[in-house]
């Protein structure tokens, strides 16, 4: 028979185990424990740089400065008086809106095509995902050769097919309009795989019975598309477009590799202008102010898109 003091000691020893066992079995605490690393990651990798950028944007810090002082909204006033800032802002909206509309339309077409069964489907999926898997810089360098002023395969093919006349030789990265079209094309090529996968997942979640019932009722392809398919995948489309807008408006890799903002700063977007001003130019304060300019707009866009997605899902 166990002495009373031994029983009490054993009960005290088992108490922590029961407590931790209760925590493990609790869905609330288990959810917090699993989401904890993601929260720490966001705080360290996103939150701290964001607060640092806020501090820089209201100071006079430069790369070589030993001390900084508070200057308020002076940096924001300076960038708004700079004509190149407004060009970059306009380019950001053009770059984001045009590329995302093209990506969304092409992703919908590709996703609907991949819903069908055909030979070589796995190979087509591999080709679609390849731009997303390949390193961004490597793909952009490949496109840099494609748009080269001398060795452009587009120009030589167009000349061989008779599309370009003997005196026509487009300089894709040397003319403002063609350069903007070039970076939009490369960005669409880069973002299309992710959007296609997201839309394909949304289409796969629609029960086939709904399509069969609509077809029995006499609904044609376009009627099923606009009255069944699009409304049912609208929440997923909103999320895909939201990710695309955030990635596109804050991306500078394509611009940096292809044009570096040229010709004559005509293809700069806010992300690239912030980099060249703050890092290469050394004016960290003004670069931070440029980088933060779109933050309120992106927050409003995110709230709007998520609200529409939530209402569509409820409906």
C-alpha positions, 0 to 999 in steps of 0.5 A: 500500500502506498504511503500517503506522502508518496501518493501526494508526491506522485499526484504533484508530479503528474499535475504538470503532465496533465496540464500540458496534456490538456494544452495539447488537446485544446484546439485553441492553444494548439492553433496558437502554437502552430501559428506562432512561428508564422507570427514571429516570422512576419514580425521579424521579417516584415514588421521590423523593416516596416517600422524602420522604414517609417522612422527613415521616412520622417528623418534625414538619414542617408547612407553616410550620415552618422546622426539623424534628426526628425524632419516630419513630412519633408521627404514626402513633400520633396518626392511629390515635387519631383516630376519623376515620382509622378511618372513612376506612380503612373507607371506603377498603376499601368504596370499593375492594372494591365498586367493583372487583367491579362494574367487573370484572363489568361489564367482563367483560359488555361485553368479551364483548358487544364480541367479537360483530359487530353494527352500530354496534360502533365507536360503542359502543366510542367511548361505552365509552372516552369516560369514560376519555378525558374529563378526570376533573375535567370528568366529575366536575363533570358528575356533580356536577350529576347528583347536585345536590340541586335539579336532579338529573336522577335525581330529576326522572326518578324523579318523572316515572316515578312511582318517587319519591313526592311526598315522596321526594327523595333528597339524593344527596351530603347523606346518608352512605350515598347519598354513598358510593354516589354516589362508587362509581358515579362511580368505576365509570363512570371505571374501567370503560373501562380494565378493559373494554379489558384484558379484551377483549384477554384474550378476543381472545387465546383461540383460537376453535378452543378454543371451537369444540371445546368447543361440539362436545363439547356444552358450554353457555355457562356451562360454557364461561365457567367452565371455558374463558374465565375460567381462560384470562383469569385472569392478565389479570383479576388484573392488571386487578384489581391496577391497579384496586385500586391506582388506587382505593385511592390516588384522591381526585379523585372524593371531592374534587370530589363530597363533599370528604369530607362529609357530616361526614367520612363519605365520606373515604378515606385519600387524601382525608384525607391531602390535607386533613390535609397540604395544606389543614390544613398538617400535612405529617407527619400527612398523610404518615403517613396516606398511607403507612398503606396501603403495606404492604397494597398491597405484599402485595396486589400480590405475592399477585395477581401470584403468582396470575397467574403460577401461572395462566399456567403452568397 
